[in-house]
Amino acid sequence: MVNGPEIHVEFAAELHVFVPRARRDGAVRAATDGLSSLGHVIESLGVPLTEVGALAVDGREVPVSHVPAAGESVTVRPVARPQQVPGAPLRFLLDVHLGTLARRLRLLGVDTAYESTDIGDPALAARSAAEQRVMLSRDRGLLRRRELWAGAFVYSTRPEEQLRDVLERFDPELFPWTRCTACNGVLREASKDEVAKQLEQGTHRTYDVFARCAECGRAYWKGAHHEQLEAIVERALALRAERP
């Protein structure tokens, strides 16, 4: 039940997941007090501003700071893709629930920081700002924090779909096999002697080409799971090649 002056807000189909009480067409009525910004109203309806693109009021584009008046009709569009993020290079920060996605982004050579423990929303937001990283999360509350450098909601719970969504949304440059999937460090070529202490006897006999993380020292080679990883890389490269 809406009390007082109202505005009519219609959300694009991509945003319906955030507004369960909207009608089938994504429309909802919202109260306006003549003081709160349109951005505040949209967030109060459940949609993080990280997911909001162009806003139109009665057909004219307005900023999130627009203060809506009673009777206005608002159209909320999703973020344009590929999304342009200020600053360079493009870097990400993932919360504790997105470990598989973090490893796959690192496999593709994308600079991806990841917190393996729950350090709390304030600390994550502060790190995003300090390191100018795009915060990826399924936590809507975290994505509403004003101190974030930039953020994006991860819509799927399946790693394959998560990766595709991030690649389509941000179109990052890919440099496969150049980052440590464990710590995000840069990989360097390494001789067998340099990594010998980390190898089982069978591995030492079978493989001759190695890489080593410059940060944590972890050794890498084309082992039993290489074909699965290669398939992830090939799909990602094919997806990027499809873009105009």
Contacts in CASP RR format, 6 or more apart in sequence:
PFRMAT RR
TARGET T0000
AUTHOR 0000-0000-0000
METHOD contacts of the structure
MODEL  1
MVNGPEIHVEFAAELHVFVPRARRDGAVRAATDGLSSLGHVIESLGVPLT
EVGALAVDGREVPVSHVPAAGESVTVRPVARPQQVPGAPLRFLLDVHLGT
LARRLRLLGVDTAYESTDIGDPALAARSAAEQRVMLSRDRGLLRRRELWA
GAFVYSTRPEEQLRDVLERFDPELFPWTRCTACNGVLREASKDEVAKQLE
QGTHRTYDVFARCAECGRAYWKGAHHEQLEAIVERALALRAERP
2 29 0 8 1.000
2 30 0 8 1.000
2 31 0 8 1.000
3 31 0 8 1.000
4 31 0 8 1.000
5 31 0 8 1.000
5 32 0 8 1.000
5 33 0 8 1.000
5 34 0 8 1.000
5 69 0 8 1.000
5 70 0 8 1.000
5 71 0 8 1.000
6 29 0 8 1.000
6 30 0 8 1.000
6 31 0 8 1.000
6 32 0 8 1.000
6 70 0 8 1.000
6 71 0 8 1.000
7 29 0 8 1.000
7 30 0 8 1.000
7 32 0 8 1.000
7 41 0 8 1.000
7 68 0 8 1.000
7 69 0 8 1.000
7 70 0 8 1.000
7 71 0 8 1.000
7 72 0 8 1.000
7 73 0 8 1.000
7 74 0 8 1.000
8 27 0 8 1.000
8 28 0 8 1.000
8 29 0 8 1.000
8 71 0 8 1.000
8 72 0 8 1.000
8 73 0 8 1.000
8 74 0 8 1.000
9 27 0 8 1.000
9 28 0 8 1.000
9 29 0 8 1.000
9 30 0 8 1.000
9 41 0 8 1.000
9 42 0 8 1.000
9 45 0 8 1.000
9 74 0 8 1.000
9 76 0 8 1.000
10 25 0 8 1.000
10 26 0 8 1.000
10 27 0 8 1.000
10 28 0 8 1.000
10 73 0 8 1.000
10 74 0 8 1.000
10 75 0 8 1.000
10 76 0 8 1.000
11 18 0 8 1.000
11 19 0 8 1.000
11 22 0 8 1.000
11 26 0 8 1.000
11 27 0 8 1.000
11 28 0 8 1.000
11 47 0 8 1.000
11 76 0 8 1.000
12 75 0 8 1.000
12 76 0 8 1.000
12 77 0 8 1.000
12 78 0 8 1.000
13 26 0 8 1.000
14 51 0 8 1.000
14 78 0 8 1.000
15 47 0 8 1.000
15 51 0 8 1.000
15 52 0 8 1.000
15 76 0 8 1.000
15 78 0 8 1.000
16 22 0 8 1.000
16 26 0 8 1.000
17 155 0 8 1.000
18 45 0 8 1.000
18 46 0 8 1.000
18 47 0 8 1.000
18 48 0 8 1.000
18 51 0 8 1.000
18 140 0 8 1.000
19 26 0 8 1.000
19 28 0 8 1.000
19 45 0 8 1.000
19 46 0 8 1.000
19 47 0 8 1.000
21 28 0 8 1.000
22 28 0 8 1.000
28 45 0 8 1.000
30 41 0 8 1.000
30 44 0 8 1.000
30 45 0 8 1.000
32 41 0 8 1.000
32 68 0 8 1.000
32 69 0 8 1.000
32 70 0 8 1.000
32 72 0 8 1.000
34 67 0 8 1.000
34 68 0 8 1.000
34 69 0 8 1.000
34 70 0 8 1.000
35 67 0 8 1.000
36 44 0 8 1.000
36 67 0 8 1.000
37 64 0 8 1.000
37 65 0 8 1.000
37 66 0 8 1.000
37 67 0 8 1.000
38 55 0 8 1.000
38 57 0 8 1.000
38 62 0 8 1.000
38 63 0 8 1.000
38 64 0 8 1.000
38 65 0 8 1.000
38 66 0 8 1.000
38 67 0 8 1.000
38 68 0 8 1.000
38 74 0 8 1.000
39 49 0 8 1.000
39 52 0 8 1.000
39 64 0 8 1.000
39 65 0 8 1.000
41 68 0 8 1.000
42 49 0 8 1.000
42 52 0 8 1.000
42 55 0 8 1.000
42 64 0 8 1.000
42 76 0 8 1.000
43 49 0 8 1.000
43 144 0 8 1.000
46 140 0 8 1.000
47 76 0 8 1.000
48 140 0 8 1.000
48 141 0 8 1.000
48 143 0 8 1.000
48 144 0 8 1.000
48 153 0 8 1.000
49 64 0 8 1.000
49 144 0 8 1.000
50 79 0 8 1.000
50 143 0 8 1.000
50 148 0 8 1.000
50 150 0 8 1.000
50 151 0 8 1.000
50 152 0 8 1.000
50 153 0 8 1.000
51 78 0 8 1.000
51 79 0 8 1.000
51 143 0 8 1.000
51 152 0 8 1.000
51 153 0 8 1.000
52 64 0 8 1.000
52 76 0 8 1.000
52 77 0 8 1.000
52 78 0 8 1.000
52 79 0 8 1.000
53 76 0 8 1.000
53 77 0 8 1.000
53 78 0 8 1.000
53 79 0 8 1.000
53 80 0 8 1.000
54 61 0 8 1.000
54 77 0 8 1.000
54 80 0 8 1.000
55 61 0 8 1.000
55 62 0 8 1.000
55 63 0 8 1.000
55 64 0 8 1.000
55 66 0 8 1.000
55 74 0 8 1.000
55 75 0 8 1.000
55 76 0 8 1.000
55 77 0 8 1.000
56 62 0 8 1.000
56 74 0 8 1.000
56 75 0 8 1.000
56 77 0 8 1.000
57 66 0 8 1.000
57 68 0 8 1.000
57 72 0 8 1.000
57 73 0 8 1.000
57 74 0 8 1.000
57 75 0 8 1.000
58 72 0 8 1.000
58 73 0 8 1.000
59 73 0 8 1.000
59 75 0 8 1.000
68 74 0 8 1.000
79 152 0 8 1.000
79 169 0 8 1.000
81 168 0 8 1.000
81 169 0 8 1.000
81 171 0 8 1.000
82 168 0 8 1.000
82 169 0 8 1.000
82 170 0 8 1.000
82 171 0 8 1.000
82 243 0 8 1.000
83 152 0 8 1.000
83 169 0 8 1.000
83 170 0 8 1.000
85 134 0 8 1.000
85 150 0 8 1.000
85 170 0 8 1.000
86 150 0 8 1.000
87 132 0 8 1.000
89 111 0 8 1.000
89 173 0 8 1.000
90 110 0 8 1.000
90 111 0 8 1.000
90 134 0 8 1.000
90 170 0 8 1.000
90 172 0 8 1.000
90 173 0 8 1.000
91 111 0 8 1.000
91 112 0 8 1.000
91 113 0 8 1.000
91 131 0 8 1.000
91 132 0 8 1.000
91 133 0 8 1.000
91 134 0 8 1.000
92 105 0 8 1.000
92 110 0 8 1.000
92 111 0 8 1.000
92 112 0 8 1.000
92 113 0 8 1.000
92 133 0 8 1.000
92 134 0 8 1.000
92 135 0 8 1.000
92 136 0 8 1.000
92 166 0 8 1.000
93 112 0 8 1.000
93 113 0 8 1.000
93 114 0 8 1.000
93 115 0 8 1.000
93 124 0 8 1.000
93 127 0 8 1.000
93 128 0 8 1.000
93 131 0 8 1.000
93 133 0 8 1.000
93 134 0 8 1.000
93 135 0 8 1.000
93 136 0 8 1.000
94 101 0 8 1.000
94 102 0 8 1.000
94 105 0 8 1.000
94 112 0 8 1.000
94 113 0 8 1.000
94 114 0 8 1.000
94 115 0 8 1.000
94 135 0 8 1.000
94 136 0 8 1.000
94 137 0 8 1.000
95 115 0 8 1.000
95 118 0 8 1.000
95 124 0 8 1.000
95 135 0 8 1.000
95 136 0 8 1.000
95 137 0 8 1.000
95 139 0 8 1.000
95 142 0 8 1.000
96 115 0 8 1.000
96 116 0 8 1.000
96 117 0 8 1.000
96 118 0 8 1.000
96 119 0 8 1.000
97 137 0 8 1.000
97 138 0 8 1.000
97 139 0 8 1.000
98 114 0 8 1.000
98 136 0 8 1.000
98 137 0 8 1.000
98 138 0 8 1.000
98 154 0 8 1.000
98 162 0 8 1.000
99 114 0 8 1.000
99 116 0 8 1.000
100 159 0 8 1.000
100 162 0 8 1.000
101 136 0 8 1.000
101 154 0 8 1.000
101 159 0 8 1.000
101 162 0 8 1.000
101 163 0 8 1.000
101 166 0 8 1.000
102 112 0 8 1.000
102 114 0 8 1.000
103 181 0 8 1.000
104 159 0 8 1.000
104 163 0 8 1.000
104 232 0 8 1.000
105 112 0 8 1.000
105 163 0 8 1.000
105 166 0 8 1.000
106 112 0 8 1.000
106 179 0 8 1.000
106 180 0 8 1.000
106 181 0 8 1.000
106 184 0 8 1.000
107 176 0 8 1.000
107 177 0 8 1.000
107 179 0 8 1.000
107 181 0 8 1.000
107 229 0 8 1.000
107 232 0 8 1.000
107 233 0 8 1.000
108 172 0 8 1.000
108 174 0 8 1.000
108 175 0 8 1.000
108 176 0 8 1.000
108 232 0 8 1.000
108 233 0 8 1.000
108 236 0 8 1.000
109 174 0 8 1.000
109 175 0 8 1.000
109 176 0 8 1.000
109 177 0 8 1.000
109 178 0 8 1.000
109 179 0 8 1.000
110 172 0 8 1.000
110 173 0 8 1.000
110 174 0 8 1.000
110 175 0 8 1.000
110 179 0 8 1.000
111 179 0 8 1.000
111 184 0 8 1.000
112 179 0 8 1.000
112 184 0 8 1.000
113 127 0 8 1.000
113 131 0 8 1.000
113 133 0 8 1.000
113 184 0 8 1.000
114 184 0 8 1.000
115 124 0 8 1.000
121 139 0 8 1.000
121 141 0 8 1.000
121 142 0 8 1.000
121 145 0 8 1.000
122 145 0 8 1.000
124 135 0 8 1.000
124 137 0 8 1.000
124 142 0 8 1.000
125 135 0 8 1.000
125 142 0 8 1.000
125 145 0 8 1.000
125 147 0 8 1.000
125 148 0 8 1.000
126 147 0 8 1.000
127 133 0 8 1.000
128 134 0 8 1.000
128 135 0 8 1.000
128 147 0 8 1.000
128 148 0 8 1.000
128 149 0 8 1.000
128 150 0 8 1.000
128 151 0 8 1.000
129 147 0 8 1.000
129 148 0 8 1.000
129 149 0 8 1.000
131 149 0 8 1.000
132 149 0 8 1.000
133 149 0 8 1.000
133 150 0 8 1.000
134 149 0 8 1.000
134 150 0 8 1.000
134 151 0 8 1.000
134 152 0 8 1.000
134 170 0 8 1.000
135 142 0 8 1.000
135 143 0 8 1.000
135 148 0 8 1.000
135 149 0 8 1.000
135 150 0 8 1.000
135 151 0 8 1.000
135 152 0 8 1.000
136 151 0 8 1.000
136 152 0 8 1.000
136 154 0 8 1.000
136 166 0 8 1.000
137 143 0 8 1.000
137 151 0 8 1.000
137 153 0 8 1.000
137 154 0 8 1.000
138 153 0 8 1.000
138 154 0 8 1.000
138 157 0 8 1.000
140 153 0 8 1.000
142 148 0 8 1.000
143 151 0 8 1.000
143 152 0 8 1.000
143 153 0 8 1.000
152 166 0 8 1.000
152 169 0 8 1.000
152 170 0 8 1.000
154 162 0 8 1.000
154 165 0 8 1.000
154 166 0 8 1.000
155 161 0 8 1.000
155 162 0 8 1.000
155 165 0 8 1.000
156 162 0 8 1.000
156 165 0 8 1.000
163 232 0 8 1.000
163 236 0 8 1.000
164 239 0 8 1.000
166 172 0 8 1.000
167 236 0 8 1.000
167 239 0 8 1.000
167 240 0 8 1.000
168 239 0 8 1.000
171 240 0 8 1.000
171 243 0 8 1.000
174 236 0 8 1.000
174 237 0 8 1.000
174 240 0 8 1.000
176 233 0 8 1.000
176 236 0 8 1.000
176 237 0 8 1.000
177 187 0 8 1.000
177 211 0 8 1.000
177 233 0 8 1.000
178 186 0 8 1.000
178 187 0 8 1.000
179 185 0 8 1.000
179 186 0 8 1.000
179 187 0 8 1.000
180 186 0 8 1.000
180 187 0 8 1.000
180 213 0 8 1.000
180 215 0 8 1.000
180 216 0 8 1.000
180 217 0 8 1.000
180 218 0 8 1.000
180 220 0 8 1.000
182 213 0 8 1.000
182 216 0 8 1.000
182 218 0 8 1.000
183 213 0 8 1.000
183 215 0 8 1.000
183 216 0 8 1.000
183 218 0 8 1.000
184 215 0 8 1.000
185 213 0 8 1.000
185 214 0 8 1.000
185 215 0 8 1.000
185 216 0 8 1.000
186 213 0 8 1.000
186 214 0 8 1.000
186 215 0 8 1.000
187 211 0 8 1.000
187 212 0 8 1.000
187 213 0 8 1.000
187 214 0 8 1.000
187 220 0 8 1.000
188 211 0 8 1.000
188 212 0 8 1.000
188 213 0 8 1.000
188 214 0 8 1.000
189 210 0 8 1.000
189 211 0 8 1.000
189 212 0 8 1.000
190 210 0 8 1.000
190 211 0 8 1.000
190 212 0 8 1.000
190 219 0 8 1.000
191 210 0 8 1.000
192 199 0 8 1.000
192 204 0 8 1.000
192 207 0 8 1.000
192 208 0 8 1.000
192 210 0 8 1.000
194 210 0 8 1.000
194 212 0 8 1.000
195 210 0 8 1.000
195 212 0 8 1.000
195 219 0 8 1.000
196 204 0 8 1.000
198 218 0 8 1.000
198 219 0 8 1.000
199 207 0 8 1.000
199 219 0 8 1.000
203 221 0 8 1.000
203 223 0 8 1.000
207 221 0 8 1.000
207 222 0 8 1.000
207 223 0 8 1.000
209 221 0 8 1.000
209 222 0 8 1.000
210 219 0 8 1.000
210 220 0 8 1.000
210 221 0 8 1.000
211 219 0 8 1.000
211 220 0 8 1.000
211 221 0 8 1.000
212 218 0 8 1.000
212 219 0 8 1.000
212 220 0 8 1.000
213 220 0 8 1.000
END
